[in-house]
């Protein structure tokens, strides 16, 4: 991912959605609060990304917490 401490910001090929999906693929049992610092986004931002992907049918979330990619 990008280093949020790096001066001047960092360029990345992936969108916020992409970073979140990669992290979920790496750790399917991760919670929103676990994903947030890894991808360098706020918890509400990660929640929004997950909700968008869930609405699109790309993710399913067992309650409470985790997310997983659907084939």
Predicted model as a PDB file, atoms N, CA, C, CB and O in Angstrom, pLDDT in the B-factor column:
MODEL        1                                                                  
ATOM      1  N   UNK A   1       0.840  -1.167   0.000  1.00 50.00           N  
ATOM      2  CA  UNK A   1       0.000   0.000   0.000  1.00 50.00           C  
ATOM      3  C   UNK A   1       0.893   1.240   0.000  1.00 50.00           C  
ATOM      4  CB  UNK A   1      -0.960  -0.007   1.214  1.00 50.00           C  
ATOM      5  O   UNK A   1       2.099   1.123  -0.219  1.00 50.00           O  
ATOM      6  N   UNK A   2       0.349   2.377   0.232  1.00 49.00           N  
ATOM      7  CA  UNK A   2       1.147   3.592   0.270  1.00 49.00           C  
ATOM      8  C   UNK A   2       1.531   3.924   1.704  1.00 49.00           C  
ATOM      9  CB  UNK A   2       0.384   4.760  -0.365  1.00 49.00           C  
ATOM     10  O   UNK A   2       0.853   3.515   2.646  1.00 49.00           O  
ATOM     11  N   UNK A   3       2.610   4.659   1.864  1.00 53.00           N  
ATOM     12  CA  UNK A   3       3.083   5.060   3.175  1.00 53.00           C  
ATOM     13  C   UNK A   3       2.479   6.411   3.519  1.00 53.00           C  
ATOM     14  CB  UNK A   3       4.629   5.114   3.221  1.00 53.00           C  
ATOM     15  O   UNK A   3       2.879   7.417   2.931  1.00 53.00           O  
ATOM     16  N   UNK A   4       1.518   6.475   4.461  1.00 52.00           N  
ATOM     17  CA  UNK A   4       0.867   7.737   4.778  1.00 52.00           C  
ATOM     18  C   UNK A   4       1.814   8.744   5.423  1.00 52.00           C  
ATOM     19  CB  UNK A   4      -0.302   7.490   5.688  1.00 52.00           C  
ATOM     20  O   UNK A   4       1.490   9.930   5.483  1.00 52.00           O  
ATOM     21  N   UNK A   5       2.973   8.305   5.904  1.00 52.00           N  
ATOM     22  CA  UNK A   5       3.941   9.200   6.523  1.00 52.00           C  
ATOM     23  C   UNK A   5       4.901   9.806   5.512  1.00 52.00           C  
ATOM     24  CB  UNK A   5       4.718   8.465   7.581  1.00 52.00           C  
ATOM     25  O   UNK A   5       5.696  10.678   5.863  1.00 52.00           O  
ATOM     26  N   UNK A   6       4.842   9.368   4.288  1.00 52.00           N  
ATOM     27  CA  UNK A   6       5.734   9.852   3.248  1.00 52.00           C  
ATOM     28  C   UNK A   6       5.339  11.271   2.846  1.00 52.00           C  
ATOM     29  CB  UNK A   6       5.707   8.912   2.025  1.00 52.00           C  
ATOM     30  O   UNK A   6       4.174  11.544   2.555  1.00 52.00           O  
ATOM     31  N   UNK A   7       6.320  12.166   2.835  1.00 52.00           N  
ATOM     32  CA  UNK A   7       6.060  13.569   2.483  1.00 52.00           C  
ATOM     33  C   UNK A   7       5.641  13.676   1.020  1.00 52.00           C  
ATOM     34  CB  UNK A   7       7.313  14.443   2.747  1.00 52.00           C  
ATOM     35  O   UNK A   7       6.171  12.973   0.160  1.00 52.00           O  
ATOM     36  N   UNK A   8       4.690  14.560   0.748  1.00 55.00           N  
ATOM     37  CA  UNK A   8       4.269  14.804  -0.622  1.00 55.00           C  
ATOM     38  C   UNK A   8       3.255  13.816  -1.148  1.00 55.00           C  
ATOM     39  CB  UNK A   8       5.443  14.796  -1.502  1.00 55.00           C  
ATOM     40  O   UNK A   8       2.866  13.903  -2.313  1.00 55.00           O  
ATOM     41  N   UNK A   9       2.819  12.893  -0.341  1.00 63.00           N  
ATOM     42  CA  UNK A   9       1.836  11.919  -0.804  1.00 63.00           C  
ATOM     43  C   UNK A   9       2.487  10.841  -1.652  1.00 63.00           C  
ATOM     44  CB  UNK A   9       0.735  12.612  -1.596  1.00 63.00           C  
ATOM     45  O   UNK A   9       3.659  10.938  -2.017  1.00 63.00           O  
ATOM     46  N   UNK A  10       1.728   9.838  -1.952  1.00 72.00           N  
ATOM     47  CA  UNK A  10       2.238   8.725  -2.736  1.00 72.00           C  
ATOM     48  C   UNK A  10       1.264   8.415  -3.854  1.00 72.00           C  
ATOM     49  CB  UNK A  10       2.470   7.483  -1.854  1.00 72.00           C  
ATOM     50  O   UNK A  10       0.049   8.482  -3.667  1.00 72.00           O  
ATOM     51  N   UNK A  11       1.788   8.084  -4.995  1.00 72.00           N  
ATOM     52  CA  UNK A  11       0.973   7.707  -6.131  1.00 72.00           C  
ATOM     53  C   UNK A  11       0.804   6.203  -6.095  1.00 72.00           C  
ATOM     54  CB  UNK A  11       1.605   8.178  -7.474  1.00 72.00           C  
ATOM     55  O   UNK A  11       1.744   5.471  -5.784  1.00 72.00           O  
ATOM     56  N   UNK A  12      -0.386   5.746  -6.409  1.00 78.00           N  
ATOM     57  CA  UNK A  12      -0.649   4.309  -6.423  1.00 78.00           C  
ATOM     58  C   UNK A  12      -1.572   3.976  -7.582  1.00 78.00           C  
ATOM     59  CB  UNK A  12      -1.268   3.844  -5.083  1.00 78.00           C  
ATOM     60  O   UNK A  12      -2.411   4.787  -7.974  1.00 78.00           O  
ATOM     61  N   UNK A  13      -1.414   2.802  -8.116  1.00 83.00           N  
ATOM     62  CA  UNK A  13      -2.229   2.357  -9.238  1.00 83.00           C  
ATOM     63  C   UNK A  13      -3.646   2.007  -8.803  1.00 83.00           C  
ATOM     64  CB  UNK A  13      -1.584   1.162  -9.908  1.00 83.00           C  
ATOM     65  O   UNK A  13      -4.587   2.152  -9.584  1.00 83.00           O  
ATOM     66  N   UNK A  14      -3.807   1.548  -7.568  1.00 85.00           N  
ATOM     67  CA  UNK A  14      -5.119   1.109  -7.083  1.00 85.00           C  
ATOM     68  C   UNK A  14      -5.938   2.262  -6.513  1.00 85.00           C  
ATOM     69  CB  UNK A  14      -4.950   0.032  -6.026  1.00 85.00           C  
ATOM     70  O   UNK A  14      -5.397   3.227  -5.974  1.00 85.00           O  
ATOM     71  N   UNK A  15      -7.228   2.136  -6.643  1.00 86.00           N  
ATOM     72  CA  UNK A  15      -8.156   3.076  -6.006  1.00 86.00           C  
ATOM     73  C   UNK A  15      -8.324   2.668  -4.542  1.00 86.00           C  
ATOM     74  CB  UNK A  15      -9.545   3.102  -6.748  1.00 86.00           C  
ATOM     75  O   UNK A  15      -7.789   1.647  -4.109  1.00 86.00           O  
ATOM     76  N   UNK A  16      -9.063   3.466  -3.793  1.00 84.00           N  
ATOM     77  CA  UNK A  16      -9.381   3.107  -2.416  1.00 84.00           C  
ATOM     78  C   UNK A  16     -10.101   1.771  -2.348  1.00 84.00           C  
ATOM     79  CB  UNK A  16     -10.231   4.190  -1.766  1.00 84.00           C  
ATOM     80  O   UNK A  16      -9.814   0.942  -1.485  1.00 84.00           O  
ATOM     81  N   UNK A  17     -11.042   1.569  -3.270  1.00 85.00           N  
ATOM     82  CA  UNK A  17     -11.761   0.290  -3.317  1.00 85.00           C  
ATOM     83  C   UNK A  17     -10.774  -0.853  -3.545  1.00 85.00           C  
ATOM     84  CB  UNK A  17     -12.842   0.303  -4.436  1.00 85.00           C  
ATOM     85  O   UNK A  17     -10.872  -1.909  -2.919  1.00 85.00           O  
ATOM     86  N   UNK A  18      -9.831  -0.628  -4.441  1.00 89.00           N  
ATOM     87  CA  UNK A  18      -8.839  -1.662  -4.757  1.00 89.00           C  
ATOM     88  C   UNK A  18      -7.990  -2.032  -3.555  1.00 89.00           C  
ATOM     89  CB  UNK A  18      -7.942  -1.198  -5.885  1.00 89.00           C  
ATOM     90  O   UNK A  18      -7.761  -3.211  -3.285  1.00 89.00           O  
ATOM     91  N   UNK A  19      -7.521  -1.016  -2.831  1.00 91.00           N  
ATOM     92  CA  UNK A  19      -6.712  -1.279  -1.639  1.00 91.00           C  
ATOM     93  C   UNK A  19      -7.503  -2.065  -0.604  1.00 91.00           C  
ATOM     94  CB  UNK A  19      -6.212   0.034  -1.030  1.00 91.00           C  
ATOM     95  O   UNK A  19      -6.980  -2.995   0.009  1.00 91.00           O  
ATOM     96  N   UNK A  20      -8.743  -1.697  -0.411  1.00 92.00           N  
ATOM     97  CA  UNK A  20      -9.585  -2.394   0.564  1.00 92.00           C  
ATOM     98  C   UNK A  20      -9.801  -3.841   0.125  1.00 92.00           C  
ATOM     99  CB  UNK A  20     -10.947  -1.670   0.734  1.00 92.00           C  
ATOM    100  O   UNK A  20      -9.700  -4.753   0.945  1.00 92.00           O  
ATOM    101  N   UNK A  21     -10.093  -4.061  -1.139  1.00 91.00           N  
ATOM    102  CA  UNK A  21     -10.314  -5.426  -1.626  1.00 91.00           C  
ATOM    103  C   UNK A  21      -9.055  -6.281  -1.507  1.00 91.00           C  
ATOM    104  CB  UNK A  21     -10.784  -5.396  -3.079  1.00 91.00           C  
ATOM    105  O   UNK A  21      -9.138  -7.459  -1.159  1.00 91.00           O  
ATOM    106  N   UNK A  22      -7.900  -5.705  -1.789  1.00 93.00           N  
ATOM    107  CA  UNK A  22      -6.645  -6.450  -1.650  1.00 93.00           C  
ATOM    108  C   UNK A  22      -6.439  -6.860  -0.198  1.00 93.00           C  
ATOM    109  CB  UNK A  22      -5.448  -5.608  -2.146  1.00 93.00           C  
ATOM    110  O   UNK A  22      -6.064  -7.998   0.083  1.00 93.00           O  
ATOM    111  N   UNK A  23      -6.680  -5.939   0.717  1.00 94.00           N  
ATOM    112  CA  UNK A  23      -6.494  -6.260   2.136  1.00 94.00           C  
ATOM    113  C   UNK A  23      -7.489  -7.316   2.594  1.00 94.00           C  
ATOM    114  CB  UNK A  23      -6.638  -4.999   2.995  1.00 94.00           C  
ATOM    115  O   UNK A  23      -7.129  -8.191   3.382  1.00 94.00           O  
ATOM    116  N   UNK A  24      -8.729  -7.258   2.122  1.00 93.00           N  
ATOM    117  CA  UNK A  24      -9.714  -8.288   2.476  1.00 93.00           C  
ATOM    118  C   UNK A  24      -9.280  -9.641   1.909  1.00 93.00           C  
ATOM    119  CB  UNK A  24     -11.128  -7.907   1.948  1.00 93.00           C  
ATOM    120  O   UNK A  24      -9.432 -10.668   2.569  1.00 93.00           O  
ATOM    121  N   UNK A  25      -8.745  -9.645   0.700  1.00 93.00           N  
ATOM    122  CA  UNK A  25      -8.267 -10.897   0.109  1.00 93.00           C  
ATOM    123  C   UNK A  25      -7.098 -11.469   0.921  1.00 93.00           C  
ATOM    124  CB  UNK A  25      -7.837 -10.671  -1.359  1.00 93.00           C  
ATOM    125  O   UNK A  25      -6.983 -12.684   1.080  1.00 93.00           O  
ATOM    126  N   UNK A  26      -6.240 -10.590   1.430  1.00 95.00           N  
ATOM    127  CA  UNK A  26      -5.108 -11.037   2.255  1.00 95.00           C  
ATOM    128  C   UNK A  26      -5.570 -11.582   3.602  1.00 95.00           C  
ATOM    129  CB  UNK A  26      -4.128  -9.885   2.475  1.00 95.00           C  
ATOM    130  O   UNK A  26      -5.018 -12.557   4.113  1.00 95.00           O  
ATOM    131  N   UNK A  27      -6.585 -10.943   4.167  1.00 93.00           N  
ATOM    132  CA  UNK A  27      -7.055 -11.314   5.496  1.00 93.00           C  
ATOM    133  C   UNK A  27      -8.581 -11.257   5.526  1.00 93.00           C  
ATOM    134  CB  UNK A  27      -6.447 -10.382   6.580  1.00 93.00           C  
ATOM    135  O   UNK A  27      -9.148 -10.256   5.965  1.00 93.00           O  
ATOM    136  N   UNK A  28      -9.247 -12.299   5.071  1.00 89.00           N  
ATOM    137  CA  UNK A  28     -10.711 -12.291   4.969  1.00 89.00           C  
ATOM    138  C   UNK A  28     -11.440 -12.092   6.300  1.00 89.00           C  
ATOM    139  CB  UNK A  28     -11.167 -13.572   4.357  1.00 89.00           C  
ATOM    140  O   UNK A  28     -12.604 -11.691   6.307  1.00 89.00           O  
ATOM    141  N   UNK A  29     -10.783 -12.363   7.408  1.00 88.00           N  
ATOM    142  CA  UNK A  29     -11.432 -12.209   8.718  1.00 88.00           C  
ATOM    143  C   UNK A  29     -11.168 -10.834   9.331  1.00 88.00           C  
ATOM    144  CB  UNK A  29     -10.949 -13.298   9.674  1.00 88.00           C  
ATOM    145  O   UNK A  29     -11.572 -10.576  10.465  1.00 88.00           O  
ATOM    146  N   UNK A  30     -10.499  -9.957   8.597  1.00 91.00           N  
ATOM    147  CA  UNK A  30     -10.178  -8.626   9.113  1.00 91.00           C  
ATOM    148  C   UNK A  30     -11.441  -7.808   9.331  1.00 91.00           C  
ATOM    149  CB  UNK A  30      -9.235  -7.892   8.157  1.00 91.00           C  
ATOM    150  O   UNK A  30     -12.404  -7.905   8.571  1.00 91.00           O  
ATOM    151  N   UNK A  31     -11.416  -7.008  10.376  1.00 92.00           N  
ATOM    152  CA  UNK A  31     -12.513  -6.086  10.655  1.00 92.00           C  
ATOM    153  C   UNK A  31     -12.199  -4.748  10.002  1.00 92.00           C  
ATOM    154  CB  UNK A  31     -12.737  -5.919  12.189  1.00 92.00           C  
ATOM    155  O   UNK A  31     -11.059  -4.492   9.615  1.00 92.00           O  
ATOM    156  N   UNK A  32     -13.207  -3.899   9.882  1.00 93.00           N  
ATOM    157  CA  UNK A  32     -13.028  -2.553   9.317  1.00 93.00           C  
ATOM    158  C   UNK A  32     -11.900  -1.841  10.048  1.00 93.00           C  
ATOM    159  CB  UNK A  32     -14.344  -1.727   9.410  1.00 93.00           C  
ATOM    160  O   UNK A  32     -11.045  -1.221   9.417  1.00 93.00           O  
ATOM    161  N   UNK A  33     -11.892  -1.925  11.364  1.00 95.00           N  
ATOM    162  CA  UNK A  33     -10.863  -1.236  12.147  1.00 95.00           C  
ATOM    163  C   UNK A  33      -9.474  -1.830  11.931  1.00 95.00           C  
ATOM    164  CB  UNK A  33     -11.212  -1.287  13.622  1.00 95.00           C  
ATOM    165  O   UNK A  33      -8.480  -1.144  12.169  1.00 95.00           O  
ATOM    166  N   UNK A  34      -9.375  -3.080  11.488  1.00 95.00           N  
ATOM    167  CA  UNK A  34      -8.087  -3.684  11.164  1.00 95.00           C  
ATOM    168  C   UNK A  34      -7.609  -3.234   9.784  1.00 95.00           C  
ATOM    169  CB  UNK A  34      -8.184  -5.216  11.219  1.00 95.00           C  
ATOM    170  O   UNK A  34      -6.417  -3.015   9.570  1.00 95.00           O  
ATOM    171  N   UNK A  35      -8.539  -3.103   8.866  1.00 95.00           N  
ATOM    172  CA  UNK A  35      -8.216  -2.746   7.477  1.00 95.00           C  
ATOM    173  C   UNK A  35      -7.809  -1.285   7.363  1.00 95.00           C  
ATOM    174  CB  UNK A  35      -9.410  -3.027   6.560  1.00 95.00           C  
ATOM    175  O   UNK A  35      -6.899  -0.953   6.604  1.00 95.00           O  
ATOM    176  N   UNK A  36      -8.467  -0.421   8.098  1.00 95.00           N  
ATOM    177  CA  UNK A  36      -8.278   1.023   7.994  1.00 95.00           C  
ATOM    178  C   UNK A  36      -6.813   1.473   8.067  1.00 95.00           C  
ATOM    179  CB  UNK A  36      -9.051   1.695   9.078  1.00 95.00           C  
ATOM    180  O   UNK A  36      -6.364   2.169   7.156  1.00 95.00           O  
ATOM    181  N   UNK A  37      -6.056   1.114   9.093  1.00 95.00           N  
ATOM    182  CA  UNK A  37      -4.670   1.593   9.152  1.00 95.00           C  
ATOM    183  C   UNK A  37      -3.770   0.980   8.081  1.00 95.00           C  
ATOM    184  CB  UNK A  37      -4.093   1.300  10.511  1.00 95.00           C  
ATOM    185  O   UNK A  37      -2.806   1.610   7.645  1.00 95.00           O  
ATOM    186  N   UNK A  38      -4.080  -0.239   7.658  1.00 94.00           N  
ATOM    187  CA  UNK A  38      -3.259  -0.903   6.651  1.00 94.00           C  
ATOM    188  C   UNK A  38      -3.376  -0.194   5.301  1.00 94.00           C  
ATOM    189  CB  UNK A  38      -3.669  -2.378   6.515  1.00 94.00           C  
ATOM    190  O   UNK A  38      -2.381  -0.034   4.593  1.00 94.00           O  
ATOM    191  N   UNK A  39      -4.587   0.228   4.947  1.00 93.00           N  
ATOM    192  CA  UNK A  39      -4.803   0.877   3.656  1.00 93.00           C  
ATOM    193  C   UNK A  39      -4.678   2.396   3.731  1.00 93.00           C  
ATOM    194  CB  UNK A  39      -6.165   0.509   3.122  1.00 93.00           C  
ATOM    195  O   UNK A  39      -4.742   3.077   2.708  1.00 93.00           O  
ATOM    196  N   UNK A  40      -4.500   2.926   4.943  1.00 92.00           N  
ATOM    197  CA  UNK A  40      -4.305   4.361   5.097  1.00 92.00           C  
ATOM    198  C   UNK A  40      -5.559   5.180   4.865  1.00 92.00           C  
ATOM    199  CB  UNK A  40      -3.249   4.819   4.169  1.00 92.00           C  
ATOM    200  O   UNK A  40      -5.487   6.295   4.347  1.00 92.00           O  
ATOM    201  N   UNK A  41      -6.706   4.639   5.244  1.00 93.00           N  
ATOM    202  CA  UNK A  41      -7.984   5.327   5.103  1.00 93.00           C  
ATOM    203  C   UNK A  41      -8.711   5.299   6.439  1.00 93.00           C  
ATOM    204  CB  UNK A  41      -8.850   4.678   3.988  1.00 93.00           C  
ATOM    205  O   UNK A  41      -8.419   4.466   7.297  1.00 93.00           O  
ATOM    206  N   UNK A  42      -9.656   6.211   6.609  1.00 95.00           N  
ATOM    207  CA  UNK A  42     -10.418   6.242   7.848  1.00 95.00           C  
ATOM    208  C   UNK A  42     -11.389   5.061   7.897  1.00 95.00           C  
ATOM    209  CB  UNK A  42     -11.179   7.577   7.983  1.00 95.00           C  
ATOM    210  O   UNK A  42     -11.722   4.479   6.865  1.00 95.00           O  
ATOM    211  N   UNK A  43     -11.834   4.719   9.092  1.00 95.00           N  
ATOM    212  CA  UNK A  43     -12.814   3.646   9.231  1.00 95.00           C  
ATOM    213  C   UNK A  43     -14.101   3.942   8.457  1.00 95.00           C  
ATOM    214  CB  UNK A  43     -13.135   3.423  10.702  1.00 95.00           C  
ATOM    215  O   UNK A  43     -14.622   3.042   7.798  1.00 95.00           O  
ATOM    216  N   UNK A  44     -14.641   5.184   8.512  1.00 96.00           N  
ATOM    217  CA  UNK A  44     -15.847   5.460   7.715  1.00 96.00           C  
ATOM    218  C   UNK A  44     -15.605   5.292   6.207  1.00 96.00           C  
ATOM    219  CB  UNK A  44     -16.343   6.880   8.000  1.00 96.00           C  
ATOM    220  O   UNK A  44     -16.495   4.844   5.484  1.00 96.00           O  
ATOM    221  N   UNK A  45     -14.417   5.646   5.737  1.00 95.00           N  
ATOM    222  CA  UNK A  45     -14.097   5.484   4.320  1.00 95.00           C  
ATOM    223  C   UNK A  45     -14.048   4.004   3.937  1.00 95.00           C  
ATOM    224  CB  UNK A  45     -12.755   6.162   3.995  1.00 95.00           C  
ATOM    225  O   UNK A  45     -14.601   3.603   2.913  1.00 95.00           O  
ATOM    226  N   UNK A  46     -13.389   3.206   4.758  1.00 95.00           N  
ATOM    227  CA  UNK A  46     -13.322   1.756   4.499  1.00 95.00           C  
ATOM    228  C   UNK A  46     -14.722   1.158   4.554  1.00 95.00           C  
ATOM    229  CB  UNK A  46     -12.392   1.047   5.529  1.00 95.00           C  
ATOM    230  O   UNK A  46     -15.074   0.316   3.727  1.00 95.00           O  
ATOM    231  N   UNK A  47     -15.522   1.592   5.528  1.00 94.00           N  
ATOM    232  CA  UNK A  47     -16.897   1.107   5.641  1.00 94.00           C  
ATOM    233  C   UNK A  47     -17.676   1.409   4.366  1.00 94.00           C  
ATOM    234  CB  UNK A  47     -17.596   1.743   6.857  1.00 94.00           C  
ATOM    235  O   UNK A  47     -18.423   0.563   3.874  1.00 94.00           O  
ATOM    236  N   UNK A  48     -17.501   2.615   3.832  1.00 94.00           N  
ATOM    237  CA  UNK A  48     -18.197   2.999   2.595  1.00 94.00           C  
ATOM    238  C   UNK A  48     -17.743   2.133   1.426  1.00 94.00           C  
ATOM    239  CB  UNK A  48     -17.951   4.487   2.275  1.00 94.00           C  
ATOM    240  O   UNK A  48     -18.568   1.694   0.624  1.00 94.00           O  
ATOM    241  N   UNK A  49     -16.439   1.883   1.323  1.00 92.00           N  
ATOM    242  CA  UNK A  49     -15.931   1.034   0.240  1.00 92.00           C  
ATOM    243  C   UNK A  49     -16.521  -0.375   0.345  1.00 92.00           C  
ATOM    244  CB  UNK A  49     -14.382   0.971   0.278  1.00 92.00           C  
ATOM    245  O   UNK A  49     -16.966  -0.944  -0.651  1.00 92.00           O  
ATOM    246  N   UNK A  50     -16.521  -0.926   1.554  1.00 92.00           N  
ATOM    247  CA  UNK A  50     -17.069  -2.272   1.759  1.00 92.00           C  
ATOM    248  C   UNK A  50     -18.564  -2.295   1.440  1.00 92.00           C  
ATOM    249  CB  UNK A  50     -16.825  -2.743   3.214  1.00 92.00           C  
ATOM    250  O   UNK A  50     -19.049  -3.236   0.811  1.00 92.00           O  
ATOM    251  N   UNK A  51     -19.292  -1.267   1.871  1.00 92.00           N  
ATOM    252  CA  UNK A  51     -20.734  -1.202   1.596  1.00 92.00           C  
ATOM    253  C   UNK A  51     -21.004  -1.130   0.096  1.00 92.00           C  
ATOM    254  CB  UNK A  51     -21.362   0.014   2.301  1.00 92.00           C  
ATOM    255  O   UNK A  51     -21.936  -1.769  -0.394  1.00 92.00           O  
ATOM    256  N   UNK A  52     -20.201  -0.360  -0.639  1.00 91.00           N  
ATOM    257  CA  UNK A  52     -20.367  -0.276  -2.103  1.00 91.00           C  
ATOM    258  C   UNK A  52     -20.134  -1.634  -2.760  1.00 91.00           C  
ATOM    259  CB  UNK A  52     -19.396   0.770  -2.701  1.00 91.00           C  
ATOM    260  O   UNK A  52     -20.899  -2.050  -3.630  1.00 91.00           O  
ATOM    261  N   UNK A  53     -19.085  -2.316  -2.343  1.00 88.00           N  
ATOM    262  CA  UNK A  53     -18.772  -3.620  -2.929  1.00 88.00           C  
ATOM    263  C   UNK A  53     -19.807  -4.661  -2.516  1.00 88.00           C  
ATOM    264  CB  UNK A  53     -17.366  -4.076  -2.509  1.00 88.00           C  
ATOM    265  O   UNK A  53     -20.117  -5.569  -3.286  1.00 88.00           O  
ATOM    266  N   UNK A  54     -20.337  -4.533  -1.314  1.00 89.00           N  
ATOM    267  CA  UNK A  54     -21.388  -5.448  -0.863  1.00 89.00           C  
ATOM    268  C   UNK A  54     -22.664  -5.229  -1.673  1.00 89.00           C  
ATOM    269  CB  UNK A  54     -21.669  -5.255   0.645  1.00 89.00           C  
ATOM    270  O   UNK A  54     -23.319  -6.190  -2.079  1.00 89.00           O  
ATOM    271  N   UNK A  55     -23.015  -3.964  -1.907  1.00 91.00           N  
ATOM    272  CA  UNK A  55     -24.207  -3.636  -2.697  1.00 91.00           C  
ATOM    273  C   UNK A  55     -24.063  -4.118  -4.138  1.00 91.00           C  
ATOM    274  CB  UNK A  55     -24.464  -2.122  -2.675  1.00 91.00           C  
ATOM    275  O   UNK A  55     -25.050  -4.491  -4.772  1.00 91.00           O  
ATOM    276  N   UNK A  56     -22.833  -4.110  -4.654  1.00 90.00           N  
ATOM    277  CA  UNK A  56     -22.580  -4.570  -6.015  1.00 90.00           C  
ATOM    278  C   UNK A  56     -22.525  -6.093  -6.105  1.00 90.00           C  
ATOM    279  CB  UNK A  56     -21.283  -3.977  -6.529  1.00 90.00           C  
ATOM    280  O   UNK A  56     -22.485  -6.655  -7.199  1.00 90.00           O  
ATOM    281  N   UNK A  57     -22.522  -6.755  -4.950  1.00 88.00           N  
ATOM    282  CA  UNK A  57     -22.484  -8.212  -4.940  1.00 88.00           C  
ATOM    283  C   UNK A  57     -21.094  -8.799  -4.972  1.00 88.00           C  
ATOM    284  CB  UNK A  57     -23.245  -8.731  -6.084  1.00 88.00           C  
ATOM    285  O   UNK A  57     -20.938 -10.010  -5.135  1.00 88.00           O  
ATOM    286  N   UNK A  58     -20.064  -7.956  -4.817  1.00 84.00           N  
ATOM    287  CA  UNK A  58     -18.681  -8.432  -4.852  1.00 84.00           C  
ATOM    288  C   UNK A  58     -18.219  -8.983  -3.505  1.00 84.00           C  
ATOM    289  CB  UNK A  58     -17.761  -7.310  -5.286  1.00 84.00           C  
ATOM    290  O   UNK A  58     -17.270  -9.765  -3.443  1.00 84.00           O  
ATOM    291  N   UNK A  59     -18.884  -8.576  -2.432  1.00 85.00           N  
ATOM    292  CA  UNK A  59     -18.526  -9.006  -1.086  1.00 85.00           C  
ATOM    293  C   UNK A  59     -19.762  -9.489  -0.347  1.00 85.00           C  
ATOM    294  CB  UNK A  59     -17.849  -7.865  -0.311  1.00 85.00           C  
ATOM    295  O   UNK A  59     -20.879  -9.041  -0.605  1.00 85.00           O  
ATOM    296  N   UNK A  60     -19.541 -10.395   0.560  1.00 81.00           N  
ATOM    297  CA  UNK A  60     -20.567 -10.734   1.544  1.00 81.00           C  
ATOM    298  C   UNK A  60     -19.916 -10.578   2.901  1.00 81.00           C  
ATOM    299  CB  UNK A  60     -21.145 -12.195   1.333  1.00 81.00           C  
ATOM    300  O   UNK A  60     -18.731 -10.868   3.068  1.00 81.00           O  
ATOM    301  N   UNK A  61     -20.687 -10.123   3.866  1.00 75.00           N  
ATOM    302  CA  UNK A  61     -20.145  -9.907   5.202  1.00 75.00           C  
ATOM    303  C   UNK A  61     -20.909 -10.714   6.218  1.00 75.00           C  
ATOM    304  CB  UNK A  61     -20.180  -8.434   5.571  1.00 75.00           C  
ATOM    305  O   UNK A  61     -22.100 -10.492   6.436  1.00 75.00           O  
ATOM    306  N   UNK A  62     -20.217 -11.659   6.845  1.00 71.00           N  
ATOM    307  CA  UNK A  62     -20.845 -12.311   7.988  1.00 71.00           C  
ATOM    308  C   UNK A  62     -20.887 -11.303   9.122  1.00 71.00           C  
ATOM    309  CB  UNK A  62     -20.078 -13.613   8.410  1.00 71.00           C  
ATOM    310  O   UNK A  62     -19.947 -10.525   9.283  1.00 71.00           O  
ATOM    311  N   UNK A  63     -21.918 -11.296   9.888  1.00 65.00           N  
ATOM    312  CA  UNK A  63     -22.011 -10.351  11.000  1.00 65.00           C  
ATOM    313  C   UNK A  63     -21.475 -10.993  12.266  1.00 65.00           C  
ATOM    314  CB  UNK A  63     -23.466  -9.882  11.208  1.00 65.00           C  
ATOM    315  O   UNK A  63     -21.642 -12.200  12.441  1.00 65.00           O  
ATOM    316  N   UNK A  64     -20.857 -10.263  13.132  1.00 62.00           N  
ATOM    317  CA  UNK A  64     -20.343  -8.908  13.009  1.00 62.00           C  
ATOM    318  C   UNK A  64     -18.928  -8.894  12.457  1.00 62.00           C  
ATOM    319  CB  UNK A  64     -20.381  -8.210  14.352  1.00 62.00           C  
ATOM    320  O   UNK A  64     -18.197  -9.874  12.602  1.00 62.00           O  
ATOM    321  N   UNK A  65     -18.540  -7.810  11.835  1.00 53.00           N  
ATOM    322  CA  UNK A  65     -17.138  -7.542  11.533  1.00 53.00           C  
ATOM    323  C   UNK A  65     -16.638  -7.852  10.160  1.00 53.00           C  
ATOM    324  CB  UNK A  65     -16.344  -8.257  12.435  1.00 53.00           C  
ATOM    325  O   UNK A  65     -16.596  -6.943   9.331  1.00 53.00           O  
ATOM    326  N   UNK A  66     -16.258  -9.056   9.853  1.00 56.00           N  
ATOM    327  CA  UNK A  66     -15.458  -9.396   8.697  1.00 56.00           C  
ATOM    328  C   UNK A  66     -16.146  -9.253   7.351  1.00 56.00           C  
ATOM    329  CB  UNK A  66     -14.996 -10.758   8.838  1.00 56.00           C  
ATOM    330  O   UNK A  66     -17.337  -8.954   7.271  1.00 56.00           O  
ATOM    331  N   UNK A  67     -15.377  -9.469   6.303  1.00 57.00           N  
ATOM    332  CA  UNK A  67     -15.871  -9.430   4.933  1.00 57.00           C  
ATOM    333  C   UNK A  67     -15.161 -10.518   4.153  1.00 57.00           C  
ATOM    334  CB  UNK A  67     -15.648  -8.029   4.280  1.00 57.00           C  
ATOM    335  O   UNK A  67     -14.070 -10.940   4.535  1.00 57.00           O  
ATOM    336  N   UNK A  68     -15.753 -10.972   3.083  1.00 56.00           N  
ATOM    337  CA  UNK A  68     -15.088 -11.942   2.234  1.00 56.00           C  
ATOM    338  C   UNK A  68     -15.496 -11.718   0.792  1.00 56.00           C  
ATOM    339  CB  UNK A  68     -15.417 -13.375   2.674  1.00 56.00           C  
ATOM    340  O   UNK A  68     -16.613 -11.284   0.513  1.00 56.00           O  
ATOM    341  N   UNK A  69     -14.588 -12.013  -0.121  1.00 57.00           N  
ATOM    342  CA  UNK A  69     -14.873 -11.859  -1.548  1.00 57.00           C  
ATOM    343  C   UNK A  69     -15.716 -13.033  -2.011  1.00 57.00           C  
ATOM    344  CB  UNK A  69     -13.561 -11.760  -2.379  1.00 57.00           C  
ATOM    345  O   UNK A  69     -15.499 -14.165  -1.579  1.00 57.00           O  
ATOM    346  N   UNK A  70     -16.670 -12.773  -2.883  1.00 54.00           N  
ATOM    347  CA  UNK A  70     -17.478 -13.854  -3.441  1.00 54.00           C  
ATOM    348  C   UNK A  70     -16.990 -14.133  -4.853  1.00 54.00           C  
ATOM    349  CB  UNK A  70     -19.000 -13.493  -3.433  1.00 54.00           C  
ATOM    350  O   UNK A  70     -16.566 -13.216  -5.557  1.00 54.00           O  
ATOM    351  N   UNK A  71     -17.045 -15.392  -5.273  1.00 47.00           N  
ATOM    352  CA  UNK A  71     -16.544 -15.729  -6.621  1.00 47.00           C  
ATOM    353  C   UNK A  71     -17.413 -15.158  -7.715  1.00 47.00           C  
ATOM    354  CB  UNK A  71     -16.453 -17.230  -6.791  1.00 47.00           C  
ATOM    355  O   UNK A  71     -17.126 -15.352  -8.896  1.00 47.00           O  
TER     356      UNK A  71                                                      
ENDMDL                                                                          
END                                                                             
